[in-house]
Amino acid sequence: MKSIVAVDKKWGIGKNNDLLFSLPEDMKFFREKTAGKTVCMGYNTLLSFPGSKPLKNRVNIVLAPEGVERDDCIVVHTLEELSKELSKYNSDDVFVIGGAMFYKTMVPYCDEFYITKVDADGEATVFYPNLDEMGFEVTFVSEPIETNGYTIRFTTYKNPNPLKF
Ligand SMILES: NC(=O)c1ccc[n+]([C@@H]2O[C@H](COP(=O)([O-])OP(=O)(O)OC[C@H]3O[C@@H](n4cnc5c(N)ncnc54)[C@H](OP(=O)(O)O)[C@@H]3O)[C@@H](O)[C@H]2O)c1
C-alpha cells in the first residue's frame, strides 16, 4: 500500500477542508500515479473534491461515518470493513490519499510514500505525520520544479517495517 500527499514546510496538508496550494504540476503527478489504481480516503477528503464527487478512472473507497451511503463509490464504515475491501486488490495498486485523520491511521501500514514538498508555509490546520521523525528512509528527491509561483520537489520515502493491514 502506498500513500501520496503534498506537504508544506511543516508537513501541513490542509485548512478549511481544502488544499493549501493550487499546484498544477503536482495535480498532474497525482493523476499519473493513481490513474487506473485504487484510491482510499476519509470522508472529508471526498467532500473536499469538486462537487464532492469521487475521482474518475480510479476505484474510490471511502471510510465514512455510520449512516453515510453513496452510489458513486465504495463506502466502508470501519477499518475492519476497509481491510476486507482492500484484500480484493493488489496492495501495490492501492493509494492512501488523505486526509489528515485517515493518513494518521494508515501511514504505519504503507510501505512507499510519494511526498510532494512545497517550499512554503501554507498556515495549515491539519498535518501529515512527520516521516523524518518516524525514521522512514528518503529514497528519491527530484530537482526543484516551479509551478504556479511555488517551488516543489517530488520525494519518495520508504517504510522499512510496514505493519500488515
Ligand atoms: N495535501 C494533500 O495532499 C491532501 C490530500 C488529501 C486531503 N487533504 C486535506 O485534508 C483535509 C481533510 O482531512 P481530515 O482529517 O479533516 O479528514 P479525512 O481523514 O479525509 O476524513 C475524516 C472522516 O473520515 C472518517 N475517518 C478517517 N479516518 C478514520 C479512522 N481511522 N477511523 C474511523 N473513521 C475515520 C471520519 O469518520 P468519523 O467522523 O466517524 O470519525 C471522518 O468522518 C482537507 O483540508 C483536505 O484538503 C490534503
The ligand as an SDF file (V2000), in Angstrom:
LIG
                    3D

 48 52  0  0  0  0  0  0  0  0999 V2000
   -2.2630   17.9790    0.7310 N   0  0  0  0  0  0  0  0  0  0  0  0
   -2.7920   16.8510    0.3310 C   0  0  0  0  0  0  0  0  0  0  0  0
   -2.1950   16.1280   -0.4730 O   0  0  0  0  0  0  0  0  0  0  0  0
   -4.1420   16.4240    0.8410 C   0  0  0  0  0  0  0  0  0  0  0  0
   -4.6930   15.2110    0.4370 C   0  0  0  0  0  0  0  0  0  0  0  0
   -5.9480   14.8480    0.9330 C   0  0  0  0  0  0  0  0  0  0  0  0
   -6.6240   15.6880    1.8260 C   0  0  0  0  0  0  0  0  0  0  0  0
   -6.0440   16.8610    2.1910 N   0  0  0  0  0  0  0  0  0  0  0  0
   -6.7290   17.7640    3.1170 C   0  0  0  0  0  0  0  0  0  0  0  0
   -7.0230   17.0980    4.3430 O   0  0  0  0  0  0  0  0  0  0  0  0
   -8.1540   17.7210    4.9510 C   0  0  0  0  0  0  0  0  0  0  0  0
   -9.1590   16.6530    5.3440 C   0  0  0  0  0  0  0  0  0  0  0  0
   -8.6210   15.8500    6.3650 O   0  0  0  0  0  0  0  0  0  0  0  0
   -9.4970   15.3830    7.6440 P   0  0  0  0  0  0  0  0  0  0  0  0
   -8.5840   14.8120    8.6470 O   0  0  0  0  0  0  0  0  0  0  0  0
  -10.3780   16.5060    8.0370 O   0  0  0  0  0  0  0  0  0  0  0  0
  -10.4870   14.2940    7.0410 O   0  0  0  0  0  0  0  0  0  0  0  0
  -10.3960   12.8170    6.3970 P   0  0  0  0  0  0  0  0  0  0  0  0
   -9.3510   11.9860    7.0520 O   0  0  0  0  0  0  0  0  0  0  0  0
  -10.4200   12.9510    4.9110 O   0  0  0  0  0  0  0  0  0  0  0  0
  -11.8460   12.2720    6.7590 O   0  0  0  0  0  0  0  0  0  0  0  0
  -12.2910   12.2140    8.0800 C   0  0  0  0  0  0  0  0  0  0  0  0
  -13.5740   11.3980    8.0480 C   0  0  0  0  0  0  0  0  0  0  0  0
  -13.2630   10.0530    7.6920 O   0  0  0  0  0  0  0  0  0  0  0  0
  -13.5290    9.1860    8.7630 C   0  0  0  0  0  0  0  0  0  0  0  0
  -12.2360    8.5680    9.1670 N   0  0  0  0  0  0  0  0  0  0  0  0
  -10.9870    8.9320    8.7530 C   0  0  0  0  0  0  0  0  0  0  0  0
  -10.0660    8.1680    9.3550 N   0  0  0  0  0  0  0  0  0  0  0  0
  -10.7320    7.3240   10.1570 C   0  0  0  0  0  0  0  0  0  0  0  0
  -10.3280    6.2870   11.0260 C   0  0  0  0  0  0  0  0  0  0  0  0
   -9.0600    5.9850   11.1940 N   0  0  0  0  0  0  0  0  0  0  0  0
  -11.2830    5.6130   11.7000 N   0  0  0  0  0  0  0  0  0  0  0  0
  -12.5780    5.9170   11.5290 C   0  0  0  0  0  0  0  0  0  0  0  0
  -13.0360    6.8860   10.7170 N   0  0  0  0  0  0  0  0  0  0  0  0
  -12.1160    7.5810   10.0350 C   0  0  0  0  0  0  0  0  0  0  0  0
  -14.0160   10.0310    9.9280 C   0  0  0  0  0  0  0  0  0  0  0  0
  -15.1570    9.4330   10.4610 O   0  0  0  0  0  0  0  0  0  0  0  0
  -15.7550    9.9140   11.9020 P   0  0  0  0  0  0  0  0  0  0  0  0
  -16.4000   11.2370   11.6710 O   0  0  0  0  0  0  0  0  0  0  0  0
  -16.7270    8.8150   12.2100 O   0  0  0  0  0  0  0  0  0  0  0  0
  -14.6020    9.9770   12.8530 O   0  0  0  0  0  0  0  0  0  0  0  0
  -14.3080   11.3680    9.3370 C   0  0  0  0  0  0  0  0  0  0  0  0
  -15.6910   11.4720    9.0020 O   0  0  0  0  0  0  0  0  0  0  0  0
   -8.6650   18.7310    3.9250 C   0  0  0  0  0  0  0  0  0  0  0  0
   -8.1680   20.0230    4.2420 O   0  0  0  0  0  0  0  0  0  0  0  0
   -8.0740   18.2380    2.6290 C   0  0  0  0  0  0  0  0  0  0  0  0
   -7.9530   19.2500    1.6470 O   0  0  0  0  0  0  0  0  0  0  0  0
   -4.8270   17.2420    1.7220 C   0  0  0  0  0  0  0  0  0  0  0  0
  1  2  1  0
  2  3  2  0
  2  4  1  0
  4  5  1  0
  4 48  2  0
  5  6  2  0
  6  7  1  0
  7  8  2  0
  8  9  1  0
  8 48  1  0
  9 10  1  0
  9 46  1  0
 10 11  1  0
 11 12  1  0
 11 44  1  0
 12 13  1  0
 13 14  1  0
 14 15  2  0
 14 16  1  0
 14 17  1  0
 17 18  1  0
 18 19  2  0
 18 20  1  0
 18 21  1  0
 21 22  1  0
 22 23  1  0
 23 24  1  0
 23 42  1  0
 24 25  1  0
 25 26  1  0
 25 36  1  0
 26 27  1  0
 26 35  1  0
 27 28  2  0
 28 29  1  0
 29 30  1  0
 29 35  2  0
 30 31  1  0
 30 32  2  0
 32 33  1  0
 33 34  2  0
 34 35  1  0
 36 37  1  0
 36 42  1  0
 37 38  1  0
 38 39  2  0
 38 40  1  0
 38 41  1  0
 42 43  1  0
 44 45  1  0
 44 46  1  0
 46 47  1  0
M  CHG  2   8   1  16  -1
M  END
$$$$
